[in-house]
């Protein structure tokens, strides 16, 4: 199952590189739950350097706050696993990356739920030329499967947003 998802991710990454190259667009990532898997999946493919601008792994609340400017109050009030946090991650990354497409992601990969957040609960932020959307989705499986499914879903969402 994981090998199939990895192959799907590779195919999507190739399509994304081609699409962004043709549009002369750059992409940046601020990743928490995926721990760099978006950036890694993209850079495994040839010509990624044409479109990849910046990748940050902001796994801790401190890095979200100190690197991306996420408000402590936002994390305290809404948690690191929220639409509000992911929106602030997008805005912070936009300030430092200057890419055309900004992606942020946070969530719970497990193995246990945290407070009222379920395992697999994920928030994916996509900003394309200042048009922003945040998608909440629940993924299932073990940690690795959840992370792989998030990247597959994310690449699909980005491509669909560019149609």
Secondary structure in CASP SS format (residue, H / E / C, confidence):
PFRMAT SS
TARGET T0000
AUTHOR 0000-0000-0000
METHOD secondary structure of the structure
MODEL  1
X C 1.00
X H 1.00
X H 1.00
X H 1.00
X H 1.00
X H 1.00
X H 1.00
X H 1.00
X H 1.00
X H 1.00
X H 1.00
X H 1.00
X H 1.00
X H 1.00
X H 1.00
X H 1.00
X H 1.00
X H 1.00
X H 1.00
X H 1.00
X H 1.00
X H 1.00
X H 1.00
X C 1.00
X C 1.00
X C 1.00
X E 1.00
X E 1.00
X E 1.00
X E 1.00
X E 1.00
X C 1.00
X C 1.00
X C 1.00
X C 1.00
X C 1.00
X H 1.00
X H 1.00
X H 1.00
X H 1.00
X H 1.00
X H 1.00
X H 1.00
X C 1.00
X C 1.00
X C 1.00
X C 1.00
X H 1.00
X H 1.00
X H 1.00
X C 1.00
X E 1.00
X E 1.00
X E 1.00
X E 1.00
X E 1.00
X E 1.00
X C 1.00
X C 1.00
X C 1.00
X H 1.00
X H 1.00
X H 1.00
X H 1.00
X H 1.00
X H 1.00
X H 1.00
X H 1.00
X C 1.00
X C 1.00
X C 1.00
X H 1.00
X H 1.00
X H 1.00
X H 1.00
X H 1.00
X H 1.00
X H 1.00
X C 1.00
X C 1.00
X C 1.00
X C 1.00
X H 1.00
X H 1.00
X H 1.00
X H 1.00
X H 1.00
X H 1.00
X H 1.00
X H 1.00
X H 1.00
X H 1.00
X H 1.00
X H 1.00
X H 1.00
X H 1.00
X H 1.00
X C 1.00
X C 1.00
X C 1.00
X E 1.00
X E 1.00
X E 1.00
X E 1.00
X E 1.00
X E 1.00
X E 1.00
X C 1.00
X C 1.00
X C 1.00
X C 1.00
X C 1.00
X C 1.00
X E 1.00
X C 1.00
X C 1.00
X E 1.00
X C 1.00
X C 1.00
X C 1.00
X E 1.00
X E 1.00
X E 1.00
X E 1.00
X E 1.00
X E 1.00
X E 1.00
X E 1.00
X C 1.00
X C 1.00
X E 1.00
X E 1.00
X E 1.00
X E 1.00
X E 1.00
X E 1.00
X E 1.00
X E 1.00
X C 1.00
X C 1.00
X C 1.00
X C 1.00
X H 1.00
X H 1.00
X H 1.00
X H 1.00
X H 1.00
X H 1.00
X H 1.00
X H 1.00
X H 1.00
X H 1.00
X H 1.00
X H 1.00
X H 1.00
X H 1.00
X H 1.00
X H 1.00
X H 1.00
X H 1.00
X H 1.00
X C 1.00
X C 1.00
END
